[in-house]
Amino acid sequence: MLHLKQIYKVFNEGTLDEKIALNQINLSLKPGDFVTVIGSNGAGKSTLMNMISGALTPDVGTVTIDGDDVTNLPEYKRAKLIGRVFQDPMAGTAPTMTIEENLAMAYSRATTRTLRKGVTKKRREHFKEQLASLHMGLENRLNAKVGLLSGGERQALSLLMATFTEPKILLLDEHTAALDPSRAELITNITKEIVDKLQLTTLMVTHNMQQAIDLGNRLIMMDKGQIIFSVGGEEKQKLTIEDLLNEFKRIRGTGMASDRALLG
């Protein structure tokens, strides 16, 4: 489904600020894989997500989605293939537009655009049905401005908008990090329900090690632009936070640089 081959990306090449962001990354996801990604700040996690989404183009290497080479395909042309939820609840929605208008905009990414009315009665019922699955009462607030919603409600809406057209790839970029613990748990549970129901091929970046262990069928650890550890199946299910910290220390000879990565 998703294949990254020999991905290399350097920023500010030839200057004092030169930084190798991704260094010979090879990663493959099969249909339905749910891979969690951990690592210290600056490990290359967000650059990896931007490479898949099309926000960045590799200096070397290829990106393939569902058999098609999309390496040089711009972000807007990958939109129908990829759903993405960002850390900032404000980033995935248009705050001055209503819930219904936001959903219609997201829906149009996967459909042929016409001059017909944007929201039909049938489509509105579909929106209500999808919103009801969030168990937040948003199905009764279609005309509410999204900017008036709470952070948790907006993130739930962002998640729905990113997934209800069933994209080939779902990218979750620390999408619970900005929420309080109770809301983060709620969004985590909704994420699991949606991914399981739709069998979405998913890549999720998180600083929360326990979340990375609990969710998905595979886990990868990044450091200095490289994937330094990968685990799946029963071995992943038996992991503990202490195991991950020890593995990082064994590979790199030192502890993780970011305290955020210790959050459980």
C-alpha positions in Angstrom: 0.0 0.0 0.0 2.7 2.5 1.1 6.3 2.1 0.1 9.2 4.5 0.9 12.4 3.5 -0.7 15.8 5.0 0.1 14.3 8.4 1.1 17.0 11.1 1.7 16.3 14.7 2.6 18.7 17.4 3.7 17.8 21.0 4.8 20.1 24.0 4.3 22.6 21.9 2.4 26.1 23.4 2.2 25.5 25.8 5.1 26.4 25.8 8.8 22.8 24.9 9.5 22.8 21.8 7.3 20.7 19.0 8.7 20.0 15.6 7.3 16.3 15.2 8.1 15.8 11.7 6.6 18.7 9.4 5.9 18.1 6.4 3.7 14.5 5.6 5.0 13.0 2.4 3.8 9.4 1.7 5.1 6.6 -0.4 3.8 3.0 -0.6 5.0 0.6 -3.3 3.9 -3.1 -2.6 3.6 -4.6 -2.3 7.0 -1.3 -1.8 8.9 -1.5 0.7 11.8 2.1 1.8 12.5 3.0 4.0 15.5 6.1 6.2 15.3 8.1 7.4 18.3 11.4 9.3 18.7 13.0 12.3 20.3 12.4 15.9 19.0 14.2 16.3 15.7 14.3 12.6 14.9 12.6 13.2 11.5 9.0 12.1 12.4 7.2 15.1 11.0 9.5 15.3 8.0 8.5 11.7 7.3 4.8 12.6 7.4 5.4 15.6 5.1 7.2 13.4 2.7 4.3 11.0 2.5 1.7 13.8 2.2 3.6 15.6 -0.5 4.4 18.7 1.5 8.1 17.8 0.9 9.8 16.1 -2.0 12.8 13.8 -1.3 16.3 14.7 -2.6 16.7 11.0 -3.3 14.3 8.1 -3.2 10.7 7.2 -4.1 7.2 7.3 -2.5 4.7 4.8 -3.8 1.0 4.6 -2.8 -1.2 1.7 -3.9 1.3 0.9 -6.7 1.5 4.4 -8.1 4.7 6.5 -7.9 3.7 9.8 -6.2 7.2 11.0 -5.5 6.8 14.2 -7.5 3.0 14.5 -7.1 2.2 17.8 -5.2 0.3 17.7 -2.0 -3.1 18.9 -3.4 -3.0 16.1 -5.9 -2.4 13.5 -3.2 -5.4 14.8 -1.1 -7.8 12.2 -2.4 -5.4 9.5 -1.4 -4.3 10.8 2.0 -6.2 11.9 5.1 -4.2 13.8 7.7 -4.9 15.1 11.3 -2.5 17.5 12.8 -1.5 18.3 16.4 -3.2 21.7 16.4 -7.0 21.3 16.6 -7.2 24.5 14.6 -5.2 23.2 11.7 -7.5 20.7 10.1 -10.7 22.7 9.9 -11.9 26.2 8.7 -13.1 28.0 11.9 -15.3 30.5 10.2 -17.3 27.9 8.3 -20.0 25.6 9.8 -19.6 22.0 10.6 -21.7 21.1 7.6 -19.6 23.3 5.3 -16.4 21.8 6.6 -17.7 18.3 6.0 -18.8 19.2 2.5 -15.4 20.6 1.7 -13.7 17.4 3.0 -16.2 15.2 1.0 -15.4 17.1 -2.2 -11.7 15.9 -2.1 -12.8 12.4 -3.1 -15.5 13.3 -5.6 -15.8 14.9 -9.0 -16.6 18.6 -8.5 -19.7 20.0 -10.2 -21.8 23.2 -10.1 -24.6 21.4 -8.3 -25.6 22.5 -4.8 -22.8 21.5 -2.3 -25.0 19.8 0.3 -28.0 17.8 -0.8 -30.5 16.3 1.6 -29.0 12.8 1.1 -25.5 14.1 1.8 -26.7 16.0 4.9 -28.2 12.8 6.3 -24.9 11.0 5.6 -23.0 13.8 7.5 -25.4 13.4 10.5 -24.9 9.7 10.5 -21.1 10.0 10.5 -21.2 12.7 13.2 -23.4 10.6 15.4 -20.7 7.9 15.5 -18.5 10.4 17.5 -21.1 10.5 20.4 -20.6 14.2 20.9 -23.9 15.5 19.7 -22.4 17.3 16.8 -25.0 15.8 14.4 -27.4 18.3 16.0 -25.1 21.3 15.4 -24.5 21.2 11.7 -24.9 25.0 11.4 -22.5 25.8 14.3 -19.3 27.6 13.4 -16.4 25.3 13.9 -14.4 28.0 15.6 -16.9 27.8 18.5 -16.2 24.1 19.2 -13.9 22.9 21.9 -10.4 21.5 21.1 -11.6 17.9 21.5 -14.7 18.5 19.4 -12.6 20.1 16.6 -10.1 17.3 16.7 -12.9 14.7 16.5 -14.3 16.6 13.5 -10.8 16.7 11.9 -10.5 13.0 12.3 -13.9 12.4 10.8 -13.1 14.7 7.9 -9.8 12.9 7.2 -11.4 9.5 7.2 -15.0 9.4 6.0 -14.0 9.3 2.4 -11.8 6.2 3.3 -8.4 7.4 2.1 -5.6 5.0 1.0 -3.4 6.4 3.8 -4.3 8.1 7.1 -1.6 10.2 8.8 -2.0 11.2 12.4 0.6 13.7 13.5 0.6 13.8 17.3 -3.1 14.5 17.0 -3.9 14.1 20.7 -0.8 16.0 22.1 -2.6 19.4 22.5 -5.6 18.0 24.4 -6.1 17.5 28.1 -5.8 13.9 29.3 -9.5 13.1 29.2 -10.1 14.5 25.7 -6.9 12.8 24.5 -8.2 9.5 25.7 -11.5 10.1 24.0 -9.9 11.0 20.7 -7.6 8.0 21.0 -10.6 5.7 21.4 -12.4 7.3 18.5 -9.3 6.9 16.4 -9.1 3.2 17.2 -12.8 2.7 16.4 -12.6 4.4 13.0 -9.3 2.8 11.9 -10.6 -0.7 13.0 -14.0 -0.2 11.3 -12.6 1.1 8.0 -9.4 -1.0 8.1 -7.4 2.1 7.2 -3.7 1.9 6.5 -2.4 4.3 9.2 0.8 6.0 10.3 0.6 7.7 13.7 3.4 9.9 15.2 3.2 10.2 19.0 5.4 11.2 21.9 3.3 9.1 24.2 5.1 5.7 24.5 2.2 4.0 26.1 -0.1 5.1 23.4 2.4 3.9 20.8 2.5 0.5 22.5 -1.3 0.2 22.9 -2.3 1.2 19.4 -1.6 -0.5 16.1 0.1 -3.7 15.0 3.6 -2.2 14.4 5.9 0.3 16.1 9.0 2.1 14.7 11.5 4.2 16.6 13.3 7.1 14.8 16.5 9.0 15.7 18.6 11.4 13.6 16.6 10.8 10.5 16.8 7.0 10.6 14.5 4.1 11.6 16.6 2.5 14.3 14.1 0.0 15.7 11.0 -1.8 14.4 8.7 -4.3 16.1 5.3 -5.9 15.4 3.0 -8.7 16.2 3.2 -10.5 19.6 6.6 -9.0 20.3 5.0 -5.5 20.2 2.2 -6.6 22.4 4.6 -7.6 25.1 6.5 -4.3 25.1 6.8 -1.9 28.0 8.0 1.7 28.1 11.1 0.4 29.9 11.8 -2.0 27.1 11.7 0.9 24.6 14.0 3.1 26.6 16.4 0.2 27.1 16.3 -0.5 23.3 17.1 3.1 22.5 20.0 3.1 25.0 21.3 -0.2 23.6 21.3 1.2 20.0 22.5 4.7 20.6 24.4 4.3 23.9 22.5 7.1 25.6 19.0 7.9 26.7 16.3 9.7 24.7 16.9 13.4 24.5 13.3 14.5 25.0 11.3 14.1 28.2 8.1 14.4 26.2 8.8 10.9 24.9 8.5 9.5 28.4 4.9 10.5 28.9 2.7 7.4 29.5 
